[in-house]
């Protein structure tokens, strides 16, 4: 009986297994490295969205300085009409009576960040925007890094019951 030359099915299977293993290692990487990349990505998203929201709120007050939100507090700024925080998607500019995110000028609300609740706004002293995660173990580092990058106007808090929160001052 003569022996055939070339690849056998077994050799081909071993080659495919080695390629799949190598590809899996490259795509998945090591755990801590991926966690660091996810944290950096979350930090960048938090900072970018925080800056966009701040810009939209302050632009409203700057464009319509005579706007009146019906309260004595930060009259040209949107108001949370009920006690507690208001979703940023519901903010109405008191000077124009339009939702800040209507898309009329091509600007829409930022997409939700994975692992986080929606951004909220509170017209208090100071007026603030906040975002919270209910997965503190996964996102605490991203929130702390975002607060650092946002500067003195931002702070991060950690409470076991509420999760981790990034709070950014809009106006004193």
C-alpha positions in Angstrom: 0.0 0.0 0.0 1.5 3.3 -1.0 1.4 6.4 1.1 -0.3 9.6 -0.2 1.5 12.9 -0.2 0.0 16.2 0.9 -2.2 17.2 3.8 -4.3 14.7 5.6 -7.6 15.5 7.2 -6.0 15.3 10.7 -3.3 17.8 9.7 -5.9 20.2 8.3 -8.0 20.0 11.5 -4.9 20.7 13.7 -4.0 23.7 11.5 -7.6 25.1 11.7 -7.6 24.6 15.5 -4.3 26.4 15.8 -5.6 29.3 13.7 -8.8 29.6 15.6 -6.9 29.5 18.9 -4.5 32.3 17.8 -7.3 34.4 16.4 -9.3 34.0 19.6 -6.3 35.1 21.7 -5.8 38.1 19.5 -9.4 39.2 19.5 -10.1 38.5 23.1 -6.7 39.4 24.5 -6.0 39.2 28.2 -8.7 40.2 30.7 -7.1 43.2 32.4 -6.0 44.7 29.1 -9.5 44.5 27.7 -10.9 45.9 31.0 -8.5 48.9 30.7 -9.6 49.5 27.1 -13.3 49.4 28.1 -12.6 51.8 31.0 -10.8 54.2 28.6 -13.6 54.0 26.1 -16.3 54.6 28.8 -14.2 57.6 30.1 -14.0 59.1 26.6 -17.8 58.7 26.1 -18.6 60.2 29.5 -16.4 63.2 28.9 -17.7 63.8 25.3 -21.3 63.4 26.3 -20.9 65.6 29.4 -19.3 68.4 27.3 -22.0 68.1 24.7 -24.8 68.4 27.3 -23.1 71.3 29.1 -22.7 73.1 25.7 -26.4 72.6 24.8 -27.6 73.9 28.2 -25.3 76.9 28.3 -26.0 77.7 24.7 -29.7 77.9 25.5 -29.0 80.4 28.3 -26.5 82.4 26.2 -28.8 82.6 23.1 -31.8 83.5 25.1 -30.6 85.4 28.2 -34.1 86.9 28.8 -35.6 83.4 28.9 -37.7 82.8 32.0 -38.2 79.3 33.4 -40.8 80.4 35.9 -38.5 80.1 38.9 -36.2 82.4 40.7 -33.3 80.1 40.1 -31.1 80.3 37.0 -34.0 81.8 35.0 -32.5 81.4 31.5 -31.7 77.7 32.1 -34.0 74.8 31.7 -36.0 73.9 34.8 -36.9 70.5 36.2 -40.6 71.0 36.6 -41.1 68.3 39.2 -39.0 67.6 42.3 -35.9 65.6 41.4 -33.8 65.2 38.4 -35.1 65.4 34.8 -33.9 63.3 31.9 -31.8 65.5 29.6 -33.9 64.4 26.7 -36.8 66.3 28.2 -35.0 69.7 28.6 -36.8 72.7 27.2 -35.0 76.0 26.6 -37.1 78.6 28.4 -36.1 81.3 25.8 -37.3 79.4 22.8 -39.7 76.9 24.3 -38.1 74.2 22.2 -36.6 70.9 23.4 -32.8 71.2 23.4 -32.6 67.9 21.4 -35.3 68.4 18.9 -32.9 67.9 16.0 -34.0 71.2 14.3 -30.3 72.3 14.3 -29.0 68.8 13.6 -28.2 68.0 17.2 -29.8 65.0 18.9 -29.4 63.6 22.4 -26.3 61.4 23.0 -26.8 57.7 22.7 -27.0 55.8 25.9 -23.6 54.5 27.3 -23.5 50.8 27.9 -23.7 50.1 31.7 -25.1 53.5 32.6 -28.5 55.1 33.2 -29.6 58.1 31.3 -28.1 61.6 31.9 -30.2 63.8 34.2 -30.4 67.5 34.9 -31.3 69.3 38.2 -31.8 73.1 38.3 -30.7 73.7 41.9 -27.9 75.6 43.4 -25.7 74.6 41.6 -27.5 73.3 38.5 -26.0 69.9 37.6 -26.0 67.1 35.2 -25.4 63.6 36.4 -25.0 60.1 35.1 -25.1 56.9 37.2 -24.0 53.3 36.7 -25.5 50.4 38.6 -22.3 48.4 38.0 -19.8 50.2 40.2 -17.2 47.4 40.1 -17.0 47.7 36.3 -17.2 51.5 35.8 -15.9 53.2 39.0 -12.5 53.8 37.4 -14.1 55.3 34.2 -16.2 57.7 36.3 -13.3 58.8 38.4 -11.1 59.4 35.3 -13.9 61.3 33.6 -14.3 63.5 36.7 -10.6 64.2 36.6 -10.7 65.1 32.9 -13.7 67.3 33.3 -11.9 69.4 36.0 -13.1 71.3 39.0 -16.8 71.4 37.8 -17.0 67.6 38.0 -17.1 65.1 40.9 -17.6 61.4 41.3 -19.4 59.8 44.2 -19.7 56.2 45.2 -22.5 54.8 47.3 -23.2 51.1 47.6 -27.0 51.5 47.2 -27.1 53.9 44.3 -24.0 52.9 42.3 -21.4 55.3 41.0 -22.4 58.8 39.8 -20.6 61.4 37.8 -21.9 64.9 38.6 -21.0 68.0 36.6 -21.9 71.6 37.5 -23.6 73.5 34.8 -23.9 76.8 36.8 -23.3 77.8 40.4 
